[in-house]
Amino acid sequence: MNPLTPVTGLLTPVSGPPKLATVSRPTHWDWHIVAPTALLTLFGLVMIYSTGGKTYFLRELIWVPIAFALLIACYRIPRRLLYTFSYPVLAFAILLLIAVLFLGHGPARRWFDLGPANFQPSELAKIACVLALAHYLSEKKQLAFSVKELLVPLLVALVPFLLVLVEPDLGSSVVFVVILGAMLYWHGLSLFHIFLLFSPVFSLFCSLHLVSWIIYFVLMGALLIWQGKTWEAVYGFTVNIMVGLLTPVVTNHMHDYQKARVTTFLMPWLDPKGMGWNVIQSLIAVGSGRLFGKGLLAGTQKRLSFLPNRHTDFIFSCVGEELGFVGSIFVLVLMAYLCYRFLLVAFRSRDNFGTMMAFGLVTVFAYHALVNTGMVLGLAPITGIALPFLTYGGSPLLLNFAIVGLMLNVEFRAE
């Protein structure tokens, strides 16, 4: 079946969420998506002015019309072209990821220096990965757990994952793994097979602590014996043992700051004036805001420079300090509502490519929102993941406006 051919009824993943049979496609401009996007963008500009001052506010303001133009372009482009050029777009994004390793600006080599602005190619790679996976999976009626059928999706996600990891940017690299797992689940691959596919990753993290690895291995072994076939059990045991034995090699190649981030996440008070400083000051800022906050421009953690990266990674901490619990909930509710509307777009899509693309994009959006807020609340390790629409930077803003434009494309355009 042609992935762009309209299907009867609503496309629903085999093992995924329940079918929303009563959901109808809107016939007018969807303000349920546009209005939260506008509110979050305005809110982000206000917070950037509050945390970074007039200079950063004006720089971000320049990106808004460019991002809006990108939204319109993503909305108007025929989906057939997105389908046809999905692999070339991924190849172009991979070339940029390779180029930034040699020509990138700064010690981390994540950005191209374009004079008045920087461009982060990993943001383009996220959308390119979604498009390529949507292209491949939309051609498959069913997906078997086999090397033949999973090799292409694994390569599509693994290549950008490794290139972004080398930059190094661990937070952004993980999103490619999350995209792959989420889209395979949406297509109908069982949770057991998804766990089996990514079990080496879980084994690697658990093997950093011997007791944790032993507990994980026992639980995984019991699950394989109970659920898996013989060859699946052999694969699971063999690969996980090999990965566990390779842990010393992996840890020896980790950067010191990456090791410190793991330690800080587990025990932030171990080094309160060093690596634990950021997360501790973030928690103080959020907690000191209480119910209604200290007032816009009145945050002391920000004003006295206790809180680093106030207009980028930790902008949500300033929301909590200046606008309190009420302001924080306002932001989170808007983002949760956008995720809900994006999911409805995925359910409503009349073609396979559209529904796969929509679910991959909502995965990217939700990952950014959850990881950033979890980071500032001490629930996740500190990474450079941007909070959608609020974090200062042109590349993140372009990514989020592109997601909105592509969502509207799936919702309103036939092909």
C-alpha positions as CSV (number, residue, x, y, z in Angstrom):
1,M,0.0,0.0,0.0
2,N,1.2,3.5,-0.9
3,P,2.2,5.2,2.4
4,L,0.6,8.4,1.2
5,T,-2.7,6.8,0.1
6,P,-5.6,7.8,2.4
7,V,-6.7,4.9,4.5
8,T,-10.2,4.0,5.7
9,G,-10.9,5.1,9.3
10,L,-8.1,6.0,11.6
11,L,-4.7,4.4,11.5
12,T,-3.9,2.8,14.9
13,P,-0.7,1.0,15.9
14,V,-1.0,-2.7,16.6
15,S,0.2,-2.5,20.2
16,G,-0.1,1.2,20.7
17,P,-2.7,3.5,22.2
18,P,-6.4,2.8,21.8
19,K,-8.2,4.0,18.6
20,L,-10.0,7.3,19.0
21,A,-13.0,6.4,16.8
22,T,-15.0,9.5,17.6
23,V,-12.2,12.0,16.7
24,S,-13.0,14.0,13.6
25,R,-10.6,16.0,11.5
26,P,-11.0,19.8,11.9
27,T,-11.9,21.9,8.8
28,H,-10.7,25.2,10.1
29,W,-7.4,26.7,11.4
30,D,-6.5,24.8,14.6
31,W,-6.2,27.4,17.3
32,H,-5.7,24.6,19.8
33,I,-2.2,24.3,18.4
34,V,-1.5,27.9,17.2
35,A,-2.7,29.7,20.4
36,P,-0.5,27.7,22.9
37,T,2.5,28.1,20.5
38,A,2.0,31.9,20.5
39,L,1.5,32.1,24.2
40,L,4.7,30.0,24.9
41,T,6.7,32.1,22.4
42,L,5.6,35.4,24.1
43,F,6.2,33.9,27.5
44,G,9.7,32.8,26.4
45,L,10.5,36.3,25.2
46,V,9.4,37.8,28.5
47,M,11.5,35.3,30.5
48,I,14.6,35.8,28.2
49,Y,14.3,39.6,28.8
50,S,14.0,38.9,32.5
51,T,16.9,36.5,32.7
52,G,19.3,37.7,30.0
53,G,18.4,41.4,29.6
54,K,17.8,43.5,26.5
55,T,20.6,42.2,24.4
56,Y,19.5,38.5,24.5
57,F,15.9,39.6,24.2
58,L,16.5,41.5,20.9
59,R,18.6,38.6,19.5
60,E,15.8,36.2,20.2
61,L,13.2,38.6,18.8
62,I,15.1,38.6,15.5
63,W,14.6,34.8,15.2
64,V,10.8,34.9,15.7
65,P,9.8,36.1,12.2
66,I,12.4,33.7,10.7
67,A,10.9,30.8,12.7
68,F,7.4,31.9,11.7
69,A,8.4,31.8,8.0
70,L,9.8,28.3,8.6
71,L,6.5,27.3,10.2
72,I,4.6,28.5,7.1
73,A,7.0,26.7,4.8
74,C,6.7,23.4,6.7
75,Y,2.9,23.8,6.6
76,R,2.7,24.5,2.9
77,I,5.2,22.0,1.6
78,P,3.5,19.0,-0.1
79,R,3.8,15.9,2.1
80,R,4.7,13.9,-1.0
81,L,7.9,15.9,-1.2
82,L,8.7,15.3,2.5
83,Y,8.2,11.6,1.8
84,T,10.3,11.6,-1.4
85,F,13.2,13.7,0.0
86,S,13.3,12.3,3.5
87,Y,16.4,10.2,2.9
88,P,18.3,13.0,1.1
89,V,17.4,15.3,4.0
90,L,18.8,12.8,6.4
91,A,22.0,12.4,4.3
92,F,22.4,16.2,4.3
93,A,21.9,16.4,8.1
94,I,24.6,13.7,8.6
95,L,27.0,15.6,6.4
96,L,26.4,18.7,8.5
97,L,27.0,16.6,11.7
98,I,30.3,15.4,10.2
99,A,31.3,18.9,9.1
100,V,30.6,20.5,12.5
101,L,33.1,18.1,14.1
102,F,35.9,19.8,12.0
103,L,34.5,23.3,11.5
104,G,32.4,23.7,14.6
105,H,32.6,26.7,16.9
106,G,33.6,26.3,20.6
107,P,35.3,23.4,22.5
108,A,32.3,21.2,22.2
109,R,32.0,21.7,18.4
110,R,28.2,21.6,18.3
111,W,27.6,24.8,16.4
112,F,28.5,26.5,13.1
113,D,29.6,30.1,13.7
114,L,27.5,32.1,11.1
115,G,28.7,35.5,12.4
116,P,25.8,37.2,14.2
117,A,24.2,33.7,14.9
118,N,25.1,30.1,15.5
119,F,23.5,27.1,13.9
120,Q,23.2,23.7,15.6
121,P,22.9,20.9,13.0
122,S,21.7,18.3,15.6
123,E,18.4,20.1,15.6
124,L,17.9,19.5,11.9
125,A,19.1,15.9,12.3
126,K,16.2,15.3,14.8
127,I,13.6,16.2,12.2
128,A,15.5,14.4,9.4
129,C,15.6,11.2,11.6
130,V,11.9,11.4,12.1
131,L,11.2,11.9,8.4
132,A,13.4,9.0,7.4
133,L,12.0,6.6,9.9
134,A,8.5,7.6,9.0
135,H,9.3,6.9,5.3
136,Y,10.7,3.4,6.0
137,L,8.1,2.3,8.6
138,S,5.1,3.7,6.6
139,E,6.0,1.1,3.9
140,K,5.7,-1.8,6.3
141,K,2.3,-3.2,7.2
142,Q,3.9,-5.3,9.9
143,L,7.4,-5.1,11.5
144,A,9.0,-8.4,12.5
145,F,11.7,-8.5,15.2
146,S,14.5,-9.5,12.8
147,V,17.8,-8.1,11.6
148,K,16.5,-7.8,8.1
149,E,13.6,-5.4,9.0
150,L,15.2,-3.5,11.9
151,L,18.6,-2.9,10.3
152,V,17.5,0.2,8.4
153,P,15.7,1.9,11.3
154,L,18.7,1.1,13.6
155,L,21.1,2.7,11.1
156,V,18.9,5.8,10.6
157,A,19.0,6.5,14.3
158,L,22.4,5.1,15.2
159,V,24.5,7.2,12.8
160,P,23.3,10.6,14.0
161,F,23.3,9.3,17.6
162,L,27.0,8.5,17.4
163,L,27.9,11.7,15.5
164,V,26.1,13.9,18.1
165,L,27.6,11.8,20.9
166,V,31.1,12.5,19.6
167,E,30.6,16.3,19.6
168,P,30.1,15.6,22.6
169,D,26.4,16.2,23.4
170,L,25.0,13.3,25.3
171,G,21.6,14.9,26.0
172,S,20.8,15.5,22.3
173,S,22.2,12.2,21.2
174,V,19.8,10.2,23.4
175,V,16.8,11.7,21.6
176,F,17.6,9.7,18.5
177,V,17.3,6.5,20.6
178,V,14.0,7.7,22.1
179,I,12.7,8.6,18.6
180,L,13.5,5.1,17.3
181,G,11.9,3.3,20.3
182,A,8.7,5.5,20.2
183,M,8.2,5.1,16.5
184,L,8.7,1.4,16.5
185,Y,6.1,1.1,19.3
186,W,3.7,3.3,17.4
187,H,4.1,1.1,14.4
188,G,3.2,-2.0,16.4
189,L,6.4,-3.6,17.7
190,S,5.7,-5.1,21.2
191,L,7.1,-3.5,24.3
192,F,9.0,-6.8,25.0
193,H,10.8,-6.6,21.7
194,I,11.6,-2.9,22.1
195,F,13.0,-3.7,25.6
196,L,15.1,-6.5,24.0
197,L,16.3,-4.2,21.3
198,F,17.5,-1.5,23.7
199,S,18.6,-3.9,26.5
200,P,22.3,-3.4,25.8
201,V,21.8,0.4,26.6
202,F,20.1,-0.4,29.9
203,S,22.8,-3.0,30.6
204,L,25.5,-0.4,30.0
205,F,24.1,2.1,32.4
206,C,23.3,-0.5,35.1
207,S,26.8,-1.9,34.8
208,L,28.3,1.3,36.1
209,H,27.4,-0.1,39.5
210,L,28.0,-3.8,40.0
211,V,25.0,-4.5,42.3
212,S,22.7,-2.6,40.0
213,W,23.9,-4.7,37.0
214,I,23.5,-8.0,38.9
215,I,19.9,-7.0,39.8
216,Y,19.2,-5.9,36.3
217,F,20.7,-9.0,34.8
218,V,18.6,-11.3,37.0
219,L,15.4,-9.5,36.2
220,M,16.1,-9.4,32.5
221,G,17.0,-13.1,32.6
222,A,13.7,-14.0,34.2
223,L,11.8,-11.9,31.6
224,L,13.6,-13.6,28.7
225,I,12.9,-17.1,30.0
226,W,9.3,-16.2,30.6
227,Q,8.5,-14.2,27.4
228,G,11.2,-14.9,24.9
229,K,11.9,-17.6,22.3
230,T,15.1,-19.5,22.4
231,W,17.0,-17.3,20.0
232,E,15.8,-14.1,21.7
233,A,17.0,-15.4,25.1
234,V,20.4,-16.3,23.6
235,Y,20.6,-12.9,22.0
236,G,19.6,-11.1,25.2
237,F,22.1,-13.0,27.4
238,T,25.0,-12.8,25.0
239,V,24.7,-9.1,24.1
240,N,24.1,-7.9,27.6
241,I,27.0,-9.9,29.0
242,M,29.3,-8.5,26.3
243,V,28.1,-4.9,27.0
244,G,28.6,-5.3,30.7
245,L,32.2,-6.5,30.2
246,L,32.9,-3.5,28.0
247,T,31.9,-1.0,30.7
248,P,35.5,-0.2,31.8
249,V,36.3,0.7,28.1
250,V,33.3,3.0,27.9
251,T,33.9,4.7,31.2
252,N,37.6,5.3,30.3
253,H,36.5,7.2,27.2
254,M,33.9,9.3,29.0
255,H,34.8,13.0,29.6
256,D,35.4,14.0,33.2
257,Y,32.4,16.4,33.1
258,Q,30.2,13.5,31.9
259,K,31.3,11.3,34.8
260,A,30.8,14.2,37.2
261,R,27.3,14.8,35.9
262,V,26.3,11.2,36.6
263,T,27.7,11.5,40.1
264,T,26.1,14.9,40.7
265,F,22.7,13.6,39.6
266,L,22.9,10.8,42.2
267,M,24.6,12.9,45.0
268,P,24.4,16.6,44.2
269,W,25.4,17.6,47.8
270,L,28.7,15.7,47.5
271,D,30.3,18.7,45.8
272,P,28.0,21.6,46.5
273,K,30.4,24.3,45.4
274,G,31.6,22.5,42.3
275,M,29.7,20.1,40.0
276,G,26.7,20.1,42.4
277,W,26.4,23.9,42.3
278,N,24.1,24.2,39.3
279,V,21.4,21.8,40.4
280,I,21.5,23.0,44.0
281,Q,21.0,26.6,43.0
282,S,18.3,25.5,40.6
283,L,16.4,23.8,43.4
284,I,16.8,26.8,45.7
285,A,15.5,29.1,42.9
286,V,12.4,26.9,42.2
287,G,11.7,26.4,45.9
288,S,12.0,30.0,46.9
289,G,9.3,31.1,44.4
290,R,6.6,29.3,46.5
291,L,3.1,29.8,45.2
292,F,3.1,33.1,43.2
293,G,6.9,33.8,43.0
294,K,8.9,36.9,43.8
295,G,7.7,38.8,40.8
296,L,9.0,39.4,37.3
297,L,12.6,40.7,37.2
298,A,12.8,40.2,41.0
299,G,14.6,36.8,41.2
300,T,17.5,36.9,43.6
301,Q,19.2,33.7,42.4
302,K,19.3,35.3,39.0
303,R,20.1,38.9,40.0
304,L,22.9,37.9,42.3
305,S,24.3,35.5,39.7
306,F,24.0,32.4,41.8
307,L,22.1,30.5,39.1
308,P,24.2,29.9,35.9
309,N,22.8,29.7,32.3
310,R,19.7,31.5,33.4
311,H,18.5,32.3,29.9
312,T,19.3,28.9,28.4
313,D,19.4,25.6,30.3
314,F,18.0,26.8,33.6
315,I,15.3,29.3,32.4
316,F,12.6,27.1,33.9
317,S,14.3,27.6,37.3
318,C,13.8,31.4,36.9
319,V,10.1,30.8,36.0
320,G,9.7,29.0,39.3
321,E,11.5,31.7,41.3
322,E,9.8,34.8,39.7
323,L,6.4,33.4,38.9
324,G,6.2,30.6,41.5
325,F,4.2,27.4,41.3
326,V,1.4,29.1,39.4
327,G,3.7,30.3,36.6
328,S,5.5,26.9,36.4
329,I,2.2,25.0,36.1
330,F,1.0,27.5,33.5
331,V,4.0,26.6,31.3
332,L,3.8,22.9,31.9
333,V,0.0,22.8,31.2
334,L,0.5,24.6,27.9
335,M,3.2,22.1,26.8
336,A,1.2,19.1,28.0
337,Y,-1.8,20.4,26.0
338,L,0.3,20.9,22.9
339,C,1.5,17.3,23.3
340,Y,-2.1,16.1,23.5
341,R,-3.1,18.1,20.4
342,F,0.0,16.7,18.5
343,L,-1.1,13.1,19.5
344,L,-4.6,13.8,18.1
345,V,-3.0,14.9,14.9
346,A,-1.2,11.5,14.7
347,F,-4.5,9.7,15.3
348,R,-6.4,11.8,12.8
349,S,-3.9,11.4,9.9
350,R,-5.3,9.6,6.9
351,D,-2.0,8.3,5.6
352,N,0.7,6.1,7.1
353,F,3.6,8.5,6.5
354,G,1.7,11.4,8.2
355,T,0.8,9.4,11.3
356,M,4.4,8.1,11.7
357,M,5.9,11.6,11.2
358,A,3.5,13.2,13.6
359,F,4.2,10.7,16.4
360,G,8.0,11.0,15.9
361,L,7.7,14.8,16.1
362,V,5.6,14.8,19.3
363,T,8.3,12.4,20.8
364,V,11.0,15.0,20.1
365,F,8.9,17.8,21.6
366,A,7.9,15.8,24.7
367,Y,11.5,14.6,25.2
368,H,12.8,18.2,25.3
369,A,10.1,19.4,27.7
370,L,10.5,16.4,30.1
371,V,14.3,16.3,30.2
372,N,14.7,20.0,30.7
373,T,12.2,20.3,33.5
374,G,13.4,17.1,35.1
375,M,17.0,18.5,35.0
376,V,16.2,21.8,36.8
377,L,14.2,19.8,39.4
378,G,17.0,17.4,40.0
379,L,15.1,14.5,38.5
380,A,17.4,14.0,35.5
381,P,21.1,14.6,34.9
382,I,22.2,18.0,33.7
383,T,22.3,18.2,29.9
384,G,22.1,20.9,27.3
385,I,18.5,20.1,26.3
386,A,16.5,23.3,25.5
387,L,13.0,23.9,27.0
388,P,10.6,24.3,24.0
389,F,9.9,28.0,23.1
390,L,11.5,29.3,26.3
391,T,15.2,28.6,26.1
392,Y,17.2,31.3,24.4
393,G,18.6,30.3,21.0
394,G,17.7,30.4,17.3
395,S,18.2,26.7,16.6
396,P,15.8,25.4,19.3
397,L,13.2,28.0,18.2
398,L,13.5,27.0,14.6
399,L,13.1,23.3,15.6
400,N,9.9,23.9,17.6
401,F,8.3,26.1,15.0
402,A,9.2,23.5,12.3
403,I,7.5,20.8,14.5
404,V,4.3,23.0,14.7
405,G,4.3,23.6,11.0
406,L,4.7,20.0,10.1
407,M,1.9,19.1,12.6
408,L,-0.4,21.5,10.8
409,N,0.7,20.0,7.5
410,V,-0.4,16.6,8.6
411,E,-3.6,17.8,10.1
412,F,-4.9,20.0,7.2
413,R,-3.1,18.9,3.9
414,A,-4.3,15.8,2.1
415,E,-0.8,14.9,0.9
